[in-house]
Amino acid sequence: MKNIAVIAHDKKKAELAEFLKEREKWIEGVNLLATGKTAEFLETHGIKVKHMSMGRSGGYVEITEMIKNKEVDIVIFLVDPEVKQTYHKDIEGLIHVCNMQNIPWASNYASAELLIIGLIRKEQADEARANYLRT
């Protein structure tokens, strides 16, 4: 894993910070990318992230473009299902591009955990396969 986009609706920001803090060792060496308010919140909890614009100011679009350019490996977007926002089309566009580019994305804590575990296992298997082929 190299780049993980992390986004959370306001009511889910604390949950995202907790998720990332509890899995610090799992994501060592990973670049976290976050939309503006999510990035600010995570930094107040000691989590290093690369700031993108605020979601409604183009952050979703920036991350979508990075996905199109194969610069994002995973998207974790903890969604508050109660929220309907005027920029919902940008969010739909981000998810659509994840699906088109075959980029895994998670919308809740449980799926995010399974996604991270799965990709760690995949990296280990790929490394073992590469080592085997070198011998």
N, C-alpha and C positions, 0 to 999 in steps of 0.2 A: 504494500500500500504506500502510495506517495502523497496523494492529495485527497482529503475528505472535506466536502462542503458540509457545514453544520449550520442549521437554521432552526429556530424555534419561535413559535408564537409566544406572546408575552407570558401567558399562564404556564408555559412549558419551559421557559428559560432556566429556572432553578433545577428542573428535572434533567435538562441537558447538561448543565454544569456538574451535577451529581454523577451522571452517567460517565462523563469524560474523566472526572477526578478518580472515580472508582476503577477506571480502566487505563490509567496513566501508563502502566508498564506495557499494556497491549498495543498502545499507539505511539510508543517511542519512535522517533524518527519520521513521524507522519506530519505533513503540513496540514493544519486545519485552516479552512477558509470560512469566513462567516459574514453574513450581511451585517450592516452597521450596528443596530441595537443589540443583536445577539453577540457580536464581537465585543462590544463594550461591556455587556453583562459578564461574559466569560472571563474577560481580563480582570474584572473586579474580584473574580474567584481564583486568580492565579493561573489561568489557562492561556497559553500563548496562541494567538490566532492572527491570520492575515485579514485585515479589514477590507471588505467590499463596501459598496454604497449601501445605504439603508434599502430595505426591500422595496418599498414603494417609490424610492428614488432611483431605481435601476439595479439594485443588488441582485434580484432574481434573474434579470436579463444578463448581467455580467457572468453569473455562475452558469446560466444556460449556454452562453457563448463558450465558456471554458469547457463545458461538457461536449459541445459540438467539436471543439478542437482537441478532444481527448486529453484534457488537462486535469480532469477530475475522475477519481477512481470509485468513489462512493458518495452518495448524498444521504445525509441523515437530516430529516426535516420533521421535528416533533410538532405535530399538528394539534391544535385545540379545535376539536370538531364543532365547537359552538361558534367559531369565528367565521364570518363571511365579510370579506374586505373588498373594496373597490378595485384593488389590483390583483384580484383572484385569478384573472386571465394570465398574468405573469407566472403565477404559481403553477397553473395548469400547463403552461408552456414549458416550464422547467421539468415537470414530471413527464410530459410527452417526449421531450428530448432524451430524458433518461431511458425511457422505453425504446425509443428509436435507436439510440446508441448502445443499447444493452449495458447501461450503467445501473448497478444495483442501488436501490434507494429504500429507506425505511421511514415510516411515518409515526412510529411509536417506540417506546423503550424496549419492548420485547423483540420486535423485529430488528431494531438497531443492534442489539446484543447478538442475535443470531447471525446477522450480516457480518459483524466484526469477527466473530468466532469462525465463521465459514471462510472468510478471506484469509485469516491467519493460517488456518489449516491448508487452504489452497496454496499459499506462499510456501509453506513447509513442504508440501507434496511437490511443487514445482522445483524447489531447491534440491530435494532428494533425487528427483528425476534427472535434473541437470548434472548432479554429482555422479549419478550412475552412468550417464552417457559419456562423461569425461573419462571414466575408467575403462 
